[in-house]
Amino acid sequence: MSIIAAYNEAWDNGDVDALAEIIHDEFVFNPHVGGVTMGKSDIMGFAGANAVTSEGNRILFENADVGVAHSVVHFANGSTSEAVLSFMRFKDGKIISMETGATPLSEDYRLVGSD
């Protein structure tokens, strides 16, 4: 299984143990908001809490060094859902860094083909 597919599966299932094995201990996350940088412990704090869910997960590119993924992300706090593009770097078969870019979606957003 690809690293990104394993990450998505662990996140979707709230499997924090599996996620802890996929995220490198030196992990750095640079999200698209507010100039914030997070580490592994921050991501693990979100995991399993259903604070963030996704749909339409797609792996656009992945090799042993990097990966690019896209998904539609929903937030439990009621924030506007976003179309998120993620760029990941891998080290030792784990995700060591992730950066995201996002586009907010309108409230009447519907995933294409979900009719």
Beta strands, then each sheet from edge to edge (+ up, - down):
strand 1: 23-30
strand 2: 38-39
strand 3: 52-62
strand 4: 66-75
strand 5: 82-91
strand 6: 94-104
sheet 1: 2+ 1- 6- 5+ 4- 3+
end
